[in-house]
Amino acid sequence: MNEVEPIKISVIVPVYKVENYLKRCVDSVLCQSYKNLQIILVNDGSPDNCGKICDEFKKKDSRIEVIHQKNKGLSGARNSGLEKVKGEYVAFVDSDDWIAPNMLEVLIEKILKHKAQIIECDFKSTNEEKNNRRINCDKAEIVESRIEALSRTIENHSFSVWKRLYHKDLISGLRFIEGKNSEDVYFTFSAFSKMEKLVVVPCKLYYYYVGSESITRGKYTLKTLDSFDAAAYLFENINLEYNNDLVQQTANFFSKIIMYNYKCLHLNKKNIEKSDFYLINLRKNLISIYPIINKRPQVIAARYLSIGVFGHLLHLYHTLKRLNVYQ
């Protein structure tokens, strides 16, 4: 009797300006204890040696497919990978990160056990070099409903797609919005809205590297205001069809994103054109959701103080907080 072939997992790796980290990332995928993989490396017009490194990997392992394209950004790179998916499940790994040797084995076992459409693991932020240790994942997994998963994700601001495994049918037709930062918010909400349940594996199987600026990381610019657009989208779409608590939680998340952008815009006013226009718009949105959000001191001040005075006060607050004068 023939053995049934293991389910295939497609792993999408967007690649841009990461020649110092790419080998570490791809090796961690190739060395997975779970072997039935399709590994899609998307060279997003990287001007360094990333394209050559991708091609060298392809020669060494038949599971690897390489896409070379003009630069489209992170969303465009992931979308190109999604077009080539052959596996029943899909994972995303950023090219300056890496994964534990048994990450995909653990995730596929648990997602099949619970017949869920999405599973996610915990992650470790690190600037250390890669280790190849299997993680002893002996903690019991947690099964969440759609509402529970949305609530936890919003509370923890944990929209990143790279720590999850998705059933291909769930994300069929879903694409990342190109030209936008915070693209994971839109994708994650769309996927969660379609699912019935999600499994959480409370083990740190993904390593998020904090020592680089890559396709996903960089300094504050006007593009970072895309985080405001994403939070506004989330607030507009989490309606009473879900529940009142989740609506309020989403409003609180929206207010935190507004305040973050307000602080950064104020600190970078000289470098950002029309910064006052954006500051006024942020303040208007904060006031509009004021009745249903937690009334933190900063929020109250934003409602009643002028833009200039509030900006200076917010700067002072964060300076003192960094110095541990005010917690």
Disulfide bonds with the S-S distance in Angstrom:
Cys137-Cys203 2.07
